[in-house]
Structure formats: structure tokens, C-alpha cells
Amino acid sequence: MYRIAIVGAGAAAALHARAIQELDNAMLCAVCDSLPEAAERFANTWSCAPYTSPDELIRQEKPDVAILSVPVFLHGEYAERFAASGVHVLCEKPIEMDAERALRLIRARDEGGVKMMIGHVVRFWPGYAEIRDMMDRGELGDILSAVFSRASQVPARGGWILDPERGRGAIQDMLIHDTDFLHYLFGNVASVYTLAAKDDTGCYDHVTANLRFENGTIATALASFTLKDNAYPFTTRYRICGTKATLEYSYRAAVLDIQAGPQAEWFICRKGGQPEPLKIPQRNAYAAQLSYFLDCIREDRAPVLGSLESARESIRILDMIRASAESGEIVREN
């Protein structure tokens, strides 16, 4: 049984708490938040001990694992604290604000001798996680192009996410999901060309990134926060075109028909055939992610999905995307 502490009592923390409840080998022992009222409220909801000091939490609770759900610019600081105390760390995406700062987590992991993983949960998401297996089986053939997109209303939690220095808006909060997943599918990026617009936050909140991978695949990743104070539903889509088949997926959160709930569609169109609907697996991606991490701890093996090195490469791709947005030029791998 792994004793798990969640650090940060914001919106994502509840997703992790629910995931812990689904696993037989995990228990939520504590939550830590710098705001006492937030820690108390979360603790009351999820039946765990509240703390405002991570050091006190470590001394009193002796957790096996810490899930970091704090702002991105604090990832390095908190990863160091827990790793130095021998606590394994599952850290929310992205790894840090940029590739240089990401090195801080890698050093903390190596010096602490702990397992550490970045929660790029899309790698476990139903309808996404299966793509890699389909590609490996050759179902899609050689990949010619891919288009991934996600959009939502401006997050109600706002705050640091919409700060151009500490959060960097949709490019850091949303686009990272799909650029990381594209990196997972196709490997390293050779060049990037970005079209992006800043809104009144000063962040690039409307981004189209065109990526060419070293293996020759071309892809487009789009992310957008729509107008403030609107009700645009969280929506994500992808289309992958291969020489044998085209695979397409779309998901929209419940808005137009509340009773129907979220709406998702997944189908494949094979060469010479008609579109075939695919059944989307039903699973909690956050629980699948945590279960994988706990297995890595138990078996004393390094996490491959969400490794720090891979996560650092994913944030480096964002660095290239921002550089292209600023310059208006193609940015190539050095």
C-alpha cells in the first residue's frame, strides 16, 4: 500500500484524488496547500490530513509518493524538497517553464535516488493511448500527416496560468498536451513554424504550430483559449493520415445537451473501405497513469512513459514554438 500526498489543492488535485481511490494499492494520506482554507476544504472532501508546509507533511506523514499539482514555475522547488527526502514524485505537466529549468528536476531525481515522472496524461487517455499500438501493428501504414487540436474557454482558475511569465497561457497549458503526444508518436522535431496571436493577457493564447519531425512526418498542433466569460466547451480532436488508413477522433464536453454528457467519436477509414466506428475504451486515465508509476516503483524500473528526459524534450519543442512565434521565422533544431 503506497501512502500518497497531493501537493496543491487546485482543480487538478481532485482528479488525482479520484484516481487514488480507484487503486487497491494506494491511499491518500495528506494534502498540502499554502492556503490553509484550501487545504482544509480538500482534506474534508477527500478524508486526508491537511498541511500548509511540505516539510511538515514529510515529517509527520512519511509519504511514499508525492503528486505535485502546483503551478509549473514551482515544480523544480517542490521536486527537490520531496526527492531529497526519498519521496517518489509524480509531477503534473509540463516539466517546467523551459528546457533549461527542467534540468533541476533531473538533478533532483538523480541526487535523491527516487523515481520521478511527469504526468503527460494524454499518453494514457482512451482513444489516444491506443494510437501507438495501432502504428506499431502497421494498421495506419506510413504516417503522412497529423493534425491535433484542443480548445476551451479561458480557465476559471485563471491567475498564474494567464501570466505571460509564470504561466504563458494556452501555449503552456494546452498546446503541451498535443506537442508532447506528437513527440511520443513521431520522435524528435527537426523544424517548427508557428502562427500565433496574443490576447489581452499578453500570452499566446491562440496558436498554430507546424512541425516537421526528423523521421519526415509533418504535423500541426493547435490550441486556443476562446473569449473570456463564454461557455465554449472543452473540445479536442485529431486526424492522422497514413498510407493504409486515416484515424479520426473528436471529444466535446457536455454543453449543448447537458443530459447527454460528453460526446466522443472515434473512427477509422481504411484504404478502399468505408468509415468504421471504433469503441472508445472506458478507463480513468489518471488512475492508469498512477498505476503505471506505482508499478515502476514496485519493480524498480525507470518510467518510460512520462520520463523526465522525454518531458524535457517536449518542453524544448514549446521553446522552439515560442521562438518561431516571436520571430515569424522557421526555427530549426540546432
C-alpha positions in Angstrom: 0.0 0.0 0.0 1.5 3.3 -1.1 0.9 6.4 1.0 0.4 9.3 -1.3 0.3 13.0 -0.7 -1.1 15.6 -3.1 0.7 19.0 -3.1 -1.6 21.8 -4.3 -5.3 21.7 -3.8 -6.5 23.2 -7.1 -8.7 21.8 -9.8 -6.3 19.0 -10.9 -5.8 17.7 -7.4 -9.3 16.3 -7.3 -8.6 14.3 -10.5 -5.6 12.7 -8.8 -7.6 12.1 -5.6 -10.2 10.3 -7.5 -7.6 8.2 -9.3 -6.1 7.2 -5.9 -9.5 6.0 -4.8 -9.7 3.6 -7.8 -6.5 1.8 -6.9 -6.2 -1.0 -4.4 -2.6 -0.4 -3.6 -2.8 3.4 -2.9 -4.2 5.6 -0.2 -4.4 9.4 0.0 -2.7 10.3 3.3 -2.4 14.1 3.1 -2.8 17.3 1.1 -0.6 20.4 1.2 -1.5 23.9 0.1 -0.1 27.3 1.0 -3.7 28.5 1.6 -5.0 26.9 4.9 -8.6 27.1 3.8 -7.9 25.3 0.6 -6.0 22.5 2.4 -8.8 22.1 4.9 -11.5 22.1 2.3 -9.7 19.5 0.2 -8.9 17.4 3.3 -12.6 17.4 4.4 -13.7 16.3 0.9 -11.2 13.5 0.4 -10.6 12.4 4.1 -7.0 13.1 4.5 -4.7 15.3 6.7 -4.3 19.0 5.7 -0.9 20.8 5.8 0.4 24.1 4.7 4.1 23.1 4.9 5.5 20.4 2.7 8.4 19.8 5.2 5.9 19.3 8.0 3.9 16.9 5.8 7.0 14.9 5.1 8.0 14.7 8.8 4.5 13.8 10.0 3.1 11.6 7.2 6.3 10.0 5.7 4.6 9.6 2.3 5.9 7.1 -0.3 4.8 9.3 -3.2 4.1 13.0 -3.7 1.8 14.2 -6.6 2.8 17.7 -7.5 -0.2 19.7 -8.6 1.3 23.2 -8.0 2.0 25.9 -10.6 4.5 25.0 -13.2 7.1 27.6 -12.0 7.2 25.8 -8.7 7.8 22.3 -10.0 11.6 22.4 -9.6 11.4 23.7 -6.0 8.9 21.1 -4.8 10.5 18.2 -6.7 13.8 19.0 -4.9 12.2 19.0 -1.5 10.5 15.7 -1.8 13.2 13.9 -3.7 15.8 14.9 -1.1 13.6 13.2 1.5 13.4 10.0 -0.5 9.8 10.5 -1.7 9.0 9.5 -5.3 7.4 12.2 -7.4 4.6 12.3 -10.0 4.6 15.8 -11.2 1.9 17.5 -13.3 2.8 18.5 -16.8 4.7 20.3 -18.2 8.0 19.5 -16.5 9.0 23.2 -16.0 8.8 26.6 -17.7 11.6 25.8 -20.2 14.1 23.2 -21.1 16.9 24.8 -19.1 14.9 24.9 -15.9 13.8 21.3 -16.5 17.3 20.2 -15.6 16.6 21.0 -12.0 14.1 18.1 -11.7 16.5 15.7 -13.4 19.2 16.6 -10.9 16.8 16.2 -8.0 15.8 12.8 -9.2 19.3 11.6 -9.6 20.6 13.0 -6.4 17.6 11.7 -4.4 17.7 8.3 -5.9 14.0 8.3 -6.4 11.6 7.6 -9.2 10.1 10.7 -10.9 7.6 11.0 -13.7 5.8 13.8 -15.5 2.1 13.4 -15.8 1.5 13.7 -19.5 -1.8 12.0 -19.0 -2.8 12.1 -22.7 -0.4 9.1 -23.2 -2.9 7.2 -21.1 -6.1 8.7 -22.5 -8.7 6.5 -24.1 -8.6 6.9 -27.8 -5.1 8.4 -27.7 -3.1 5.7 -25.9 -4.1 3.1 -28.5 -2.6 5.0 -31.4 0.9 3.9 -30.7 -0.1 0.3 -30.7 -2.0 0.7 -34.0 1.0 2.3 -35.5 3.3 -0.4 -34.2 1.0 -3.1 -35.8 1.2 -1.2 -39.1 -2.6 -0.6 -39.2 -2.1 3.0 -40.4 0.8 2.5 -42.7 3.4 5.2 -43.1 2.2 8.4 -41.5 1.8 11.3 -44.0 0.4 13.9 -41.7 -1.4 14.6 -38.4 -3.5 17.4 -37.0 -4.2 17.7 -33.3 -6.2 20.4 -31.6 -7.7 21.4 -28.3 -9.6 24.5 -27.2 -11.6 25.7 -24.3 -13.0 28.8 -22.6 -10.4 30.7 -20.5 -9.9 28.6 -17.3 -11.9 29.9 -14.4 -8.9 29.4 -12.2 -7.0 31.9 -14.4 -4.4 33.5 -12.2 -0.9 32.4 -12.8 -1.9 30.4 -15.9 -2.7 33.7 -17.7 0.5 35.4 -16.6 3.0 35.7 -19.6 6.0 34.9 -17.4 4.6 32.4 -14.8 2.0 30.5 -16.9 2.2 31.5 -20.5 -1.4 30.8 -21.3 -2.7 28.3 -23.8 0.7 27.6 -25.3 1.9 26.2 -22.0 -1.3 24.8 -20.5 -3.0 23.3 -23.6 -0.6 23.0 -26.5 1.9 21.0 -24.5 -0.6 18.1 -24.4 -0.5 17.6 -28.1 3.1 18.5 -28.8 4.1 16.0 -26.2 1.9 13.3 -27.7 3.2 14.0 -31.2 6.8 13.7 -29.8 5.7 10.4 -28.2 4.4 9.2 -31.6 7.0 10.5 -34.0 10.2 11.3 -32.1 12.3 14.5 -32.2 11.3 17.6 -34.1 13.5 18.9 -36.9 11.8 22.3 -37.5 8.9 24.4 -36.4 6.9 27.3 -37.9 4.3 29.0 -35.7 1.4 31.3 -36.3 0.2 32.7 -33.0 -1.8 35.6 -31.6 -1.6 37.2 -28.2 -4.7 38.4 -26.4 -5.1 40.9 -23.6 -3.2 38.7 -21.2 0.0 39.1 -23.1 0.1 35.3 -23.7 0.0 33.4 -26.9 -3.5 32.0 -26.3 -4.2 31.2 -30.0 -1.5 29.0 -31.5 -1.0 27.0 -34.7 2.3 25.2 -34.7 3.5 23.4 -37.8 6.0 20.7 -37.0 8.4 18.6 -39.2 9.8 15.6 -37.4 13.2 14.1 -38.0 11.5 10.9 -39.4 9.8 13.1 -42.1 6.3 13.2 -40.6 4.6 16.6 -40.7 2.0 17.6 -38.1 0.0 20.6 -36.9 -0.9 21.3 -33.3 -3.5 23.9 -32.5 -4.5 25.3 -29.1 -6.8 28.2 -28.1 -8.5 29.8 -25.2 -11.7 31.3 -26.5 -13.2 34.5 -25.3 -13.4 35.2 -21.6 -16.7 34.7 -19.8 -18.1 32.4 -22.6 -19.3 28.8 -22.3 -17.2 27.2 -25.1 -16.9 23.6 -24.2 -13.5 21.9 -23.8 -13.0 20.3 -27.2 -10.2 18.1 -28.5 -9.7 16.4 -31.9 -7.1 14.7 -34.0 -6.8 13.3 -37.5 -3.9 11.0 -38.6 -3.5 10.2 -42.2 -1.5 7.2 -43.2 -0.9 5.2 -46.4 -3.2 2.4 -45.2 -5.8 4.3 -43.1 -7.0 7.6 -41.7 -7.8 7.7 -38.0 -10.0 10.4 -36.5 -11.2 11.3 -33.0 -13.3 14.1 -31.5 -14.4 14.9 -28.0 -16.6 17.7 -26.6 -17.5 18.3 -23.0 -21.2 18.5 -22.2 -22.7 21.9 -23.1 -25.2 21.7 -25.9 -27.0 18.8 -24.4 -26.3 18.5 -20.6 -28.3 15.3 -20.3 -26.2 13.6 -22.9 -23.0 14.3 -21.2 -19.6 14.5 -23.0 -19.7 13.5 -26.6 -16.9 11.5 -28.3 -16.5 9.8 -31.6 -13.7 7.7 -32.9 -13.4 6.0 -36.3 -11.0 4.6 -38.9 -11.3 4.8 -42.7 -9.1 2.1 -44.2 -7.8 2.2 -47.8 -10.6 1.0 -50.1 -13.1 0.9 -47.3 -15.8 2.8 -45.5 -15.5 4.6 -42.2 -15.6 2.1 -39.3 -16.6 3.3 -35.8 -14.3 2.3 -33.1 -15.2 1.6 -29.5 -13.5 4.1 -27.1 -12.2 2.2 -24.0 -13.6 3.3 -20.7 -11.0 4.0 -18.1 -9.8 6.7 -15.8 -6.6 8.0 -17.5 -5.3 9.5 -14.2 -5.7 6.1 -12.5 -4.0 4.3 -15.3 -1.1 6.8 -15.1 -0.7 6.5 -11.4 -1.0 2.7 -11.6 1.8 2.7 -14.1 4.0 4.9 -11.9 3.5 2.7 -8.9 4.4 -0.4 -10.9 7.6 1.3 -11.9 8.4 2.0 -8.2 7.5 -1.6 -7.2 9.5 -3.1 -10.0 12.4 -0.7 -9.5 12.4 0.4 -13.2 12.5 3.9 -14.7 9.3 5.2 -16.0 9.4 5.3 -19.8 6.0 7.0 -20.3 6.5 10.5 -18.9 10.2 10.2 -18.3 11.9 13.4 -17.4 14.1 13.3 -20.4 11.2 12.9 -22.8 9.3 15.6 -20.9 12.3 18.0 -21.2 12.3 17.3 -25.0 8.6 18.2 -25.1 9.1 21.5 -23.3 12.1 22.2 -25.7 9.6 21.9 -28.6 7.5 24.6 -26.9 10.6 26.7 -26.6 11.0 26.3 -30.4 7.4 27.1 -31.0 7.6 30.3 -28.9 10.8 31.4 -30.7 9.1 30.9 -34.1 6.0 32.9 -32.9 8.3 35.8 -31.8 10.5 35.8 -34.9 7.9 34.9 -37.6 10.6 32.5 -38.9 11.1 28.8 -39.2 13.1 27.5 -36.2 15.3 24.5 -36.8 16.9 22.0 -34.5 20.4 23.2 -33.6 
